[in-house]
Amino acid sequence: MMQQENIDIVITWVDGDDPAHKNKKNLHLTGKNETSHDDIAGATRYRSTGEIFYCVASILRYAPWVHKIYIVTDNQDPHVDEFVARNFPENKTPIEIVDHTVIFRGYEQYLPTFNSLSIGQMLWRIPGLSENFLYFNDDIFLVSENKQTDWFHDKQTVLYADKFNVQWAAFLRWAKHLLQNHKTFGHKDPMLNAANMMKSDFFFLHPHGPVPMNRLWYEKFYTEHPDWLHSNIKHRFREPSQFSSLVCYYLDAYRSGLLDVRSSKGVCSFLKPNAGKKGYMARKIAEMQSNNKLIFGCINSLSETTEEEQTLFHQWICKLLDIKV
């Protein structure tokens, strides 16, 4: 039998309610109204309501093949050890906290950073990280059993995504800026920027979920394009000129025949509740329970909804993962 390779998972996490983190962020605001937009530096972007526990629990429950879990933070600790010991007493998957200073070694001039795009493209620099690994934000969770081969197989990376036309994306960006009268920076914008850099007429639009990455590709890419690395990580907050290094990787892998693209339809559930959506959580949970294709989900801005909706989600996911928080 062929031996399976080691696959690690990297989770990025921040506790935005930590007074030290708040003070640090406030010291570096530029006065450009960043905090008025949640997609740049609004408080919701950094708020944590325990999602990290669900994220870790879902990996231990549904991906027991994972070699190691790394949690990347900015001088913080989510204290998952006690939670794991209580809910997974037989757990043998190591969990390590990695500070921003580790992945930004040699680039300390760009710290502190509050920019998920900058942080995400430095994850490959974690010492000891497996060649192939998965990147999770802390609000992402698995909902069903999966295997290594659902993400990597036969030297190919598996991507759950769908092609998106660059011209259409550019039109949508123009229309959004015109109608909203300000330049927000959404999910597709860094993807479009990357596609333009790679001279592609499309990009792969992947949902908010786990994303597969290759450490050696990133090392080679940024050795060849050090200026691209500097230009992307120098922004402490998300900035409209930034690009998605993931899109660069996927387009290059696709051109090389090393990307197995599978439709994202039905495999992901994106939850974005708010206080104005009465009954939203119950509807989304019912949808997830009836979908036998579902692999992963993302709970975005849970702190912005009502206590009743939050409780409903907490009860559902605790039952799904068979845990107690």
N, C-alpha and C positions, 0 to 999 in steps of 0.2 A: 504494500500500500504506500502511495506517495505521501510524504510528510507535508503537512500544511505549513505554510509560512507564518511567521509571527505578524499579527496585525494589531497595532495599537489604536487607541482612540484618544483624541485631544479635545477637551472641553474648555471653552473660554467662559470666564465667570467674573462678575463684578457685583459688589454690594454697594449700590449707589446711595444708600441711606447712611452709610458709614460717614460720620462727621469729618474724619480725616480725608476721605476721598472727595467729599463735597468741597472742602476747603481747597484741596489741590486743584480740582476742576475749576473752581471759581477764579483762582489765581491766574489761570491760563485762558480764560475767555477773552476774546479780542474786542468785544463790543459790537460785533457784526450781527447781533440778534440770533446767535446760534440756538439759545435755549427756547426760542419760540417755535422751533420745529423739532418734533420727536425723532425725525429721521437724521438729525444732525447732532444735537446735544440737549434735547429736552429731557426732563427728569425721568420720564417713562423708560427711556432707552437704557438707563442704568439701574432701574429698580429691580429688586429681587424679592419674590414672595415664596421662596422655597423650591423653585423650579429645579435647582441643581440636584436636589435629592431625588426627584422623579426621573431626571435624566440619568443619573448614575444607576438608580434601581432598575430602570428599563434595560440598560446595557447588561447588568448582572443577570437579570431575569431572562432576557431574550437573545443575548449574544455571549454566552458563556465561553466561547472560543477566543474572546479578546485577550490578548497577551498582557496588556497594561493600559491603565487609564491615567492620563495626565490632565490636571486641571490648571489652566494658565490664569494667573491673577496678578493684580498690582498691589503687592505687599499686603495681601489679605488671605484669609483662610476660611473656607466654607464649613469646616468642621464636619466632614462627612464620615469620619472614622467611627464615631459612636453609632450613627445611623446605620452604617453598613454592618457593624458588629451585631446590632440588635436584630436586623432584618435578614441578614445573610451570614449567619454564624459560621458557615462552612466555606465562605468566600476565600479563594486563593488568588484572585486577580489583584495585583498591586495597584495602589492609587498614590500618585505623587503630585505634590503641588509644585508648580514651576512659576517663578516670578518673571515679570516683564524684563527685568535686568538681565536674565539669562538669555532670552531669545533676542534681545537687542544689544548683546555684548558687541562692542566695537561701533555701535550706533547710539551710544548713550545720549548724544546731543538731541535726539528726537523723543526723549522721555522727559516727563510723563506723557503718555498718549492716552486718549479717550476715544480712539478711532478704530472701530472693528475691522475696517479694511486694512489698516496698517498692521494691526496685531495678527490678523489672519494670514497674511503673507509672510510672517516671520516664524510661524509655527514649525516649519521644517528644520529650524535651527535648535530644536530641543535635543540636548545630548542623549544619545542612546535610543532615539526614536526609530521605530521600524521603517523599512524602505517604503512600504505602502501603509497608509494610515487613514483613519476617518476623522473628520473635523465636525464637531457638534458645537452649536451655541447651547447655553445652559437651558434654554426654553424648548429644546427639541427632545423628543422621547420616542422610543420604539414601542410598538403596540402588538407585535407578533414575533414568533420565532423566526430567526433568519440565520443564514450560513455565511461563511467567508466568501463563498462563490457568488453570493448575491451582491458582492462589492468588487471583488477582484478574482479573476480566473484566467489561466493560460496567458499570462503576461498582459492581459487586458484589464482596464479599469471599467467598472460598470457604472454608468451614469443614468439616473432617472431624470429625464429632461425631454424637452421638445424643441425643435428648431424654431427660431424666431428671426424674422426678416429685419435686417439692419435699417432699411429705408422706412419700414413701418415703425420701428422703434424710434427713429429720429423724428418722424412726424408726431408721434405721441408725446415725445419730450417737448417739442415746439408748442403743441396744443396745450399741454399742461402748464407750461410757463405763461402762455398767453392768457389762459382762462383764470389761473390762480394769481397772476400778477406778481409772482415771486419764484425764485429758483429753488425748489425743493430738490432733494437728492434721493431718489427712490431705488427700489430693488433692481430695476433694469438699467439704470444710468451707468453704473460702473461696468456692466456687461457690454453695453453699447460702446463705451470708450475702449474697452479691450478688443472688441471685434474690429473697430477702426484701426487700432494699432497693429493688429494681426492681418490687416487687409482682407477681411472676410466679409461676405455679404450676408452672413447670418451668424447667430450665436446660439448656444444651447441654453434655453431658459429653464433653470432648475428651481424647484420649489424650496421653501424654507425647510431644510431637513439636513440629514447627515450628508457630507460631501467627501468623496474619496480623493486622496491626494497622494503624490509620489515625491518623496524627499529628494531623490537623486535628480529628478527633473528640475525641481526648484533650484537646487544647488547649481546645476549647469546653466539654467536660464538666467539667473542673476549674476553668475560669473561672466556671462556673455553680455549682459545688459545692466551693469551696475548703476548706470544713470537712471534707469527705469525704477530700480529699487529705491534710490534716494528720493526721486520725485514723488513716489507714492507714500513713503512712510514719514515724510517730513511734516505732514499735516496732523496736528493734534486732534482735530475734529474732522468729520467727513467733509469732503470738499468736492465740488462738481467736476474737477479735472481728474479725479482718481479713477483708476481702472481696476477691474477684477482680475487678479492673477489666476484665479480658477478658470476663467474663460480662456485665458491664454493657454493654460495647460490642456484644457479639453479640446480646443481647436487644434493644437499641435498633435495631441494624441490621436485625434480623429484622422488627421492627414497622414499619420504614420500607421494607421490600421490598428492602433492600440486602445481604441475606445469602443466599448459595447454600449450603445445607446438604447435605452428602453424607455418607453413612454411613461411619463410621470402621472398620467391620468389614473386616478383611483388608488394610487399607492400612498398618497400623502393627504393629511387633513390639516388645513391651516386655520387655527382659531384666533380670531381677533375680536374679543368681546369688548363692549364698553357699556357704560351705565344706561345708555339710551336704547339698548337692544333687549327688550323684555322677552324672556323665553329663549334667547339665543343659545345658551349653553345646553339646555335640554335638547334642542333640535340638533346641535352639532354632535352631542354624545350619541343620540339615536342614530344619526348618519354613520358614525364610526362603528357602532355596534353591528350595523347591518351590512357593512362592507367587508367581505372576506378577502379582498385584495390588499387591504390596508397594511402598510409596513411601518410607517412612522407618522408622527404628528408634530405640530409646533403650536405652543400656546403663547401668543404675542400680547404683551401689555395686560396681563392678568390683573395687575394692581389697579387698572383703570375701571374695572367693572364693580358691581355691587357685591357686598359680602355674601349675599344669597347665591349669586352666580359663582363666586369663588369657592364657596363651600361645596356646591354641586360638583364642580370640577375636581376638587380635592378628594371628595368621597369616591367619585368614579375612578380616578386614576389609582387611588390606594387599593381599591378592590381589584382593578385590572392587574396591578403589579403584586398584589398580596403583601402589602407593607403597612407599617404604622409609622407615622412621622412624629 
